[in-house]
């Protein structure tokens, strides 16, 4: 698993922990009787024997909840999902999919602006229609939402609309438009996700201060925009609105953007943001926000000096908090620690048969991470010996250019005392990138000195979020840099940068 971030205002990826990731697996000398496991199995049998409405009740239909529900239903269990909003959760409706749809529109705009370099003359002014972009985004989301509902129904999963609240360990009330239904379940999976956070500073609730939820629904491009936070959400929205014509400024409390990422990646992305005309202030603490004459005055402190920026809109991209209000966790005896639900390594709470996954158990996570945990929870409920490997969770930033990473950076490896070296391979040496006309960036592979086993990878460049998946699989399989370097890759493809970086690491080339 991944460790917790320092308490900051960004939503950067979590820094990986080395010991559980790279420690060798030791076979037990002898099977031992686990009293807790015996008690848990007995409690499971008692719950199954008691009258119940569902075998599994999943609270929340986001990526994690959907994976848990479909996994349990695939194992033959009677499953229901409770959803207060739309199926698909934050990711489909207010996060991953709508933002990436807008980014694709902006990507087309960027390509058209470069069309002359491809030998294509587009006469006349090229101008974006943000309202039309938003309409396309809505169509994409509606299509995928309908498909998600259809998938659940085909799997035999019941969809219960409303807000769920525990009244006992295995009993919940579901309220919808004044009507309340009480249901019982053998197992419950809490997958309620998170909600956008606002900084606890004066003016954070002003009308022109928005979160990602609100900015995704507006049909105008602000003349100027201040983005608080330089994690994935912050830099993605900064990129979108800068390309659409906003004067964008990023204010980040940490000393670097994308906190926790490789230093070379941070520097390269900083250069890219500035090339887009985005002003970046790191090591800056936002103090207060004031309104007047239709604009906001944003006061922040940097290097001991108080500064003021005026802007037409401010986006709070400062992380998310667990969506726990009204769940009745105390009534069920479910422990909350630091604003998150406390779980063990199997995603189970202290209450037998109740699991929790996704953003409600950590400060920052990824949709694919929640989906994997949903599959883990389903396997646990089904009593399966899961072979799911949750150690290598890719971090992905859909920016210009894209950024992706998995495993350890060279800095993290050295801080953990792991002898390591890194190799870099530039996209400018890749023929496919040259044909695309987008050959900035690089791939960086980190390997262990003695064994030459892969420890991690960082990529900035075209299709980084696709390329990282190959590295994640290689990490899980324990591949060495030599095996990676010798793996045949089709030509010409972007993926040829990966064996190139492996060879650079073997040769000790880090430039």
N, C-alpha and C positions, 0 to 999 in steps of 0.2 A: 504493500500500500504506500501511500504518499504521506509525507509529514505535513504539519500545519504551517501555513505562512506566518510570518511575523504580523502583528496587528498593524495594518496599514490601510490606505485608502484605495489601493489598486485591486484589480481582480486578476492578478497574474496567476499562472499555474503553480501548483504546489511543487515544492522541491522534493525530489525523490530521496528515499532513505536507502543507504547501501546495504545494510546487513540483511534484511529480509529479501532484498532483490538478488543479491549476488552470493549469499552464503550457500554452501553446498548442502544438499538435502541428505540428512542422516537417517538411515533405516533404524527403527526402534529395535532394541535388543530382544524384547519380548512383549507380547500383547499384555496390557494391563487393564484391569477393570476400572472404569471411570464411574464413580458413584453419581456424579452430576448427570452423566449421559443416561444412566439407568432411571434416575428420577424424571428426566425430561421425556424419555420414552413412555414412562408410566403416565405422565400428565397428558402426553399426546393421545394415548389410548383412551383415557378418560374423556377427553374432549371429543374424540371421534365417536365414542359411545353415547354421548349426550345428544339430545335433539339439537339440530342446527340447520340454518337456512342455506349456508354455503360451506364448502370445504375451505375455500380461500376467498377472502375479501381484500381487495387492493384499493387503497385510498390514494387516488391520483392517477391520471391517465397520460402522464408524460412518458418519456423514453424508458425510465426505470420501471414505472408501473405497468406499462405495456409489455415489457419484456417479462416481468414477473407473472402477469396474468396469462400471457400466451404460453409461457413455459409450463405453468401449472396446469393449464387447460390441455396442453399437449400430452401431459402425463395422466389424463383421464379424470381430473378433478373438476368439481362443479365450482366455477369461478365467477365472481362479480367484480366490476370496477366501479368505484364511486368517484364521480367527477363533478366539481362545482361549476366548472366553466366548459370549455370545449375540449374534446378528446385531442390528444397530442401534447397537452401541457404547454409550458412556456416555450420549449424548443420549437414546436411547430407553429404556435400562434403568436408568440411575442419575442422570439429569440433567434435560434439558429436559422430557421428556414426563411422568415421574412427578411432578416438582415442580409443573408447570402443572396436572396433574390434581388434585393436592391443593389448589392455589390456587383452582381452579374450585369445589371443594366448600366452601372457606372463603368464596368469593364468594357462594354461595347462602346460606350462614349469615348473612353480613352483610346480604343483601337481605331475608331473613326477619325479621331484627331491625328492619328499617325498614318492614316491611309495613304497619303502622298508618298511616304517612304516605301510603300509596297507597290508603287506604280499605279495607284488608283486616285483619280482626281475627283474629289467630291466638291463640286462648285457650290458656292453659297455658304451661309453661316450654319454651323452645326450647333444646335442648342438643345439642352435637355428639357423634357416635359416631366417635372417631378410628379404631377398629379397622375399622369399616365403610368409612370413607374409604380406608383402606389397602387393603382388599379390592377396592374399586372401582378404585383405582389399578392394582392388579395385573392386573385384568381388561382394562383399557385397554391396558396395556403388552403383555400376552400377545396380544391381538388384533392390535396393530400389528406385533409381532414376527413373527407368523405371516404377515401380509400382506407384510412385507419379504422374508421367505424365499421366498415364492411369486413375488414380483416378480423376484428374482434367478434363480430356476429357470426362469421363463418367458423370461427374456432369454438363457438358455443359459450362465449363470455358474455354475461349479462352486463349491460351498462345502466347504472343507477345514477340519475341526475340529482345533485344536491350536495349539501355540506354534511360531512360525517363527523360524529362526536362520540367518543367512548363514554359509556356509562358503567361498564365493567370490563374485565380483561378480554372477554370474548363477545361482548355485546356492544353494539353501536346504534345510535339514532341517526337517521338520515333525513335532514330537513330540506324541503324543496317547495318554495312558494307557499309557505305556511303549513304544509302537510308534513307530518313526521311519521317515519316508518322505522320500527325497531327490528334489527336483524342480528343474528348470531353467526359466528364462523369458527371453524376449527383453528384456522391460521389467519393472521392479518398481516399485510405488508403496507407499511406507511411510506408513501412515495409522493409527499405533498410538495416537494421542491422548495423554492425560495422566492422571495419578492425583492425588488430593487431597494437598496439602502440609500438613505440621504445622510449627508454629513450633519452631525449635531452642532450646527453653527447658526447664528442669527441670519434669517433670510432664506434658509434652505427650503421653506415652504411657499415662497413667492410664486406668483402665477407664471412668470417666465422661466422658472426653474423646473426642468422636466427630467424624467427618468427615461430609460430605453422604452418602456411601455408607451409613454405618451408621444415620444418623438417618432415612433414607428407609425403612428396614426395620423400625423399632421400632413397637410397637403401643401406646405410652403417650405421654401428654403430660406433660413434666416440670413440676413445680411452678414451677421457675425455670430460666432458660436464659441463659447468657452466650454471645454470638456474637462471635467474633474475626474482624473483617473486615467492612467496609461496602461491598463491591462487590455485584454482582448476586446471587451465591449468599447472601451474608450477609443482605442486607435482605429477600430473598424468604422465607427461612426465619424470620427475625425476625417478619415479617408473619404468616406462617402460625401460628406458635405463640403469638404475642400474641393473635390472634383466638380461638385455642382455649383461652385462659385462663392461659398461662404468664406469669410475670413476666420480661420479656425486657430484657436490657441488651446494648448493642453497644459493643465496644471497637475503635477504629480508630486505627492509627498515624498516618495522614495527618491533615492539619488539617481535612479535610472528608469527608463521606460521598461515595460515588460519585466518587472522584478522577478528574479529567479531564473531568468533565461541566461544563456551564454553571453559573455561580455562582447564578443565579436558580433553576435546577432543584434544585441542592443544598439551597438554603434552603427551598424549598417541600417537598421530600421530608423534610427534617429536621422541619419542622412537622407533616407527616402522621404520621411515626413517633411523635413525642411525643403526638399526639392519640390514638394507639392505646395509649398508656401505656408506650411503649418508651423506656428511658433510653439516651441516646447520649453516649459519651465519645470525642471526636476528639482528635487530638494526644496520644494515650495509648499508651504502649509496655508491652506485657505482659511481665512479668519472670519469673514462675514460677507454677506451679500446685501446690497441696498438697491432699492428701486426708485426711479425718478425719470420723468419725461420720456416714458416708453422704452427705457433701456435699463440695464442692470449695471451697477458698479460692483465689481468683484475685487475684494481686498484680500491680498495674500502676502505672506512674509517669506522672504528668501534671503539667505545670508545675513539675517538680522535686520534687513531693510524691508519696510512695509511698502508695497506697491499696489496700484489700483488699475484695473482694466475695465473698460466699458464694453458691453456686449448686448446684443438683442435677445440672446437666449443662452441659457447655461444647461448643459447636460450633466446630470449626476451619474457617472459611470464608476461608482465607488464600491462595487461588490453587491452581494445579496445576503439577506438574512433568512433564516429558516421560516417557513410559512406554518407556524405552529398554533397561531391564535385560534381558539375555539375548538381545538381537537379533544379537549378533555383528557389529556395525557395523565394528569394527576389522579383522576378517578380510576384509571386502569393500573396505576402504580408504575408508569413508564418514566424513567429517569431522564431529566434534561440537564445538560452540563454545558455552561458557556453558551447558552442559546441554541444548542444542538441536541438532538436525541442521542443518548449514549448507547452504543452497540458494541458487541464483541467482534472477533475476526470473521464470524460467519454472518454478520449483519443482523444478529438477533439482539433484541433488547433484553433487559433483565426479567421481562415477563415471558414465560414460556409460550411459544407459538406466535409471538409478535415480532416482526422484523421491521427494520427501517433502512432505507437506501437513498442515495442521491444527495441533493443539496440540503436536505434536512438533517444530515449527519456530519456535514463538513462546512467549512467556511466558503470554499470555492471548489467547484468540480466541473466536469465536462459531461455533455449529454451521453456520449458513448460510454463514459465511466459509469453513469447511473444505469444504463441498459445492461452493462455487464453485471453489475450488482443485482439487478432484477433477476437475471438468469441464475446467479448464485443463490438468491433467496428461494427461487422456485425449486432448484435442486435440493436445497436443504429441507423444504417442505415435503418433497417427494421421497426424501430419504436416500438420495443418490450420492455416490461418491463423485463429486464434481472434479473435473480436470481443468476447470476454468482458471486461467492464469491472470491475476489482476495486478501484476507487478509493473507492467510496462504500458502506461496510459499516455498516448500521444497528446501533446498540447498543440493546438492549431489556431493560427491567426489568419483570417481571410482578408489580408491587406494587399497593398501594392508596393512591393511584391509580397507573396505569401510567405509565412513563417511557420515552421513546424519543428517540434523537438520530441525526443523520447529518451528515457534513461538519464544517465549522468552527463553533465557538462564536464569539461576538463577542470574547471574551478571546483565544482562539487566533489569530484573524485579526489583531488588533492586535499581538500578540506577534510575528507573522510579518511585520509591516510592511505589511499589506494594508489600505488605506483602506476601512472598512466601517461599516455601521450596521445596527441591528436594529429589527424591529417586533414588538410583542406583541399577541395577541388573546385575550381571556379566554373560557373555556368558559361563563361566566355569561351571555354575550351570545349563546349558541347555543341555538336553540329545542329541538333534539333533546335536548341535555344537560339543559335545564330539564324536559322531559317525563320524562327518566330520573330526575330528582331527584339527579343527580350532576354538578354544574356547577362544581366547583372546578378550579383549574389553568388552564393557558394554552398557547398555541403561540407559539414565538418563531422568526422567520425572520431570517437574517443575509444581507445582500446587499452586493455590492461598490459603493462609492460612485459611481464614474463610469459603469460599464456597467450597473449595477443587476442584474447577474447573481446568481443564487442561490449562496451559499457554504455554507450549512448550515441546520439546523433542529433545535430542541429542543422536545419536547412533554411536558407532564405533565398527565394528565387521562384521561377515559374513552376506551378504544380507541386509546391512543397508539401501541401496537405495530402496529396495522393502518394507521393514518394515515401513519406514517413511510415506508411503501413508496412512496406517491405522490410524496413529496418526493425519495426516492432516485432514482426514475426521472426526475424533473424536473432533478435535479442532473446526471445522466448526459447528458441531452439539451442541457445548457447553457442552460436556460430562464432568462428574466429574471423579475423580480418582476412586471413589467407583464403578461407573458404568463400568469403564474400567477394574477394577480388577475382577469384577464379570462376564465379558464377556467370554463365553466359547471359548477356542482355542483348535484346534485339537492337539493331542499328538502322536508322538513327532514332534514338529515343532519349527523353529526358533522364530516364533511369540510369543511363550510362555514367552519370556523375557519381553514382554510389560505389561501384567497384573502383572508380578513379580515386575517390576519397580513401577507400580501403588500402589501395596501393600506396597512397601518400602517407597514410599512417604507418604502414609497414616500413616505409623508407625514412620515416621521421621528418616528412615535409609538412610544415604547418603553415606555410605561406600561400 
